[in-house]
Amino acid sequence: MKKNLHKQSFLVLLLLLSALPIFALERPFFNGYMGANGDLFSVSNDEDEDNSFGGLGFGLQSYFSGQLDFSGIVFVRGEFYFQTGDLNKLGGFLTNPNDYNTRFKIQEFSATYHRVGLNLTHFLSIFLGEYESIGSDVFLQRQFGMAPISSKLTTSWHGLNGAAVYPFYGIGASYILHFQKPFATGVYGYYSLDKKAIQFDARFACTFANFTFDAALGPKLNMSQTDSAGIAVILVINEMDIHGGFNMLFGNKNQNSLFLQFGGDLNINPSSTGVFSVNTPYFLIEPRFILKQSELDFSVFHFPKTAIYDMTYLESLYDTTEIGVTGLDVCFSFDKLLFKKQIAVTMGVHLTGVLVDIWEINLKSGANFNSENFIPHIMLTPYASLPLMGGTLTSSLNVNFSISEQPIEWDKFLTFSLGYVMQL
């Protein structure tokens, strides 16, 4: 953890030095969000014999997201999150945090130069972290000022970016053109720190009254200075992935609509006689029905393991999968119900059925279904949120059990979450 933290600190310092000229501008305007969430969850005795609360674990996650606006010309953004494992283990968290799965991550640090000319708006950015990842609706929010359109199922406590179709962690630059009409297009080039590869993305987005679309596509180049025989060369491309994804919304948030998310990457490996395979496929098909003061959403999905780590309601499945999860979800929610004619309460419930690691795709051999993994997980998650002291208090109770567990011990599958978000 210390090594990664030092590396991230060095990269942040490098970006700060490159952005020094912006501080010659006028006094900046700041806005941002800060949130914290605690999880109380059941732990079986054989899983953790040193648990000091006899079958209960406690985890904490928090994030900070802020923006400095220098006269509308330069925007500096930062987003960070912190997450722990079980803090109820015996021992000292402060003396040895690595024993508790502690994770600190610079989710995003970026500087964007904004200029208007020739009936176009130009955005030139340098960034570190997950910057407007494919599948995140942050790009739509920044370019068009629209409200989030992501699924309630993919809600996240890991910052505003949340879960993404194709997450990456890199350092690079982007150039975006925003037209007078509701269109935006651009290119990204970056070195992926987690995948150790050079990546490029081309992006296009548009939004209308009843249609929203955001898509990106590009190559990932895995390069080396030795060929497959171990002979030193100047540079060789060992593998190339074509990755991409899109968000699409037919309709809008105030009427019946259909939300679609698709993505993944196509792997091309010349050293393996041109084998093609689809890695980390991601899809979500979600019709949404607006009822009187309520909403009913049906979801069919497949999420890779890398994605569910950022999903609040599915994160409990992270340690059960090697590939990903496939399932169905029904969400019934009420928005801003008045309590005592003063407090607007939002509440709902998710009923989710999930199969773990049941399929993977190879374009040479086709889809591979693992029938032995047809052991469903059933999850029931009621949740609620209400305004409190200038922020929002949220809570949820997640019941997650496997049909194979007989008899079912309900107290072993519970997670209670309580969180608070406020605008700064």
Number of C-alpha atoms within 10 A of each C-alpha: 11 9 8 11 14 11 10 16 13 12 16 20 11 11 18 15 9 12 16 9 9 16 11 8 11 11 11 17 12 14 13 15 17 19 21 20 19 18 20 18 21 18 22 15 13 8 9 15 13 14 19 14 12 15 19 21 21 20 19 19 20 21 23 22 22 18 19 18 18 19 13 13 14 22 21 22 19 20 24 20 21 19 20 20 19 22 20 20 20 12 15 12 16 8 8 10 16 14 15 19 13 19 15 17 16 20 23 24 24 24 23 21 17 16 13 12 7 7 10 14 16 20 20 16 20 22 23 25 27 24 26 17 21 29 27 26 24 22 20 22 13 11 18 16 10 13 12 13 18 21 17 16 18 18 17 19 22 25 22 20 23 24 26 26 27 25 20 20 19 23 22 19 20 19 17 20 18 21 15 10 11 13 17 23 17 18 17 19 18 21 20 21 14 11 14 14 18 19 23 21 20 18 20 18 22 20 18 13 8 13 14 19 18 24 21 24 19 19 19 23 21 17 16 16 13 15 16 12 6 8 8 12 10 8 11 15 15 18 18 20 21 18 24 22 24 24 25 22 21 18 17 17 16 11 14 16 18 19 21 20 23 21 25 22 22 21 21 18 17 14 12 11 8 12 13 18 19 19 18 23 20 24 21 22 18 21 17 21 17 15 13 7 10 16 18 16 22 18 21 17 18 25 23 23 22 18 23 23 19 21 22 20 25 23 16 18 18 20 9 13 15 12 18 24 25 20 18 18 19 18 20 16 22 17 16 16 16 11 10 7 7 8 13 15 18 18 20 19 18 21 17 23 19 21 20 24 23 18 17 17 16 15 12 10 9 11 12 11 13 12 10 8 12 14 16 17 18 18 20 19 20 17 20 18 20 18 17 13 7 10 16 16 20 20 18 21 20 23 19 22 18 16 12 11 10 7 7 12 10 11 14 17 18 21 22 17 19 18 19 19 21 17 13 13
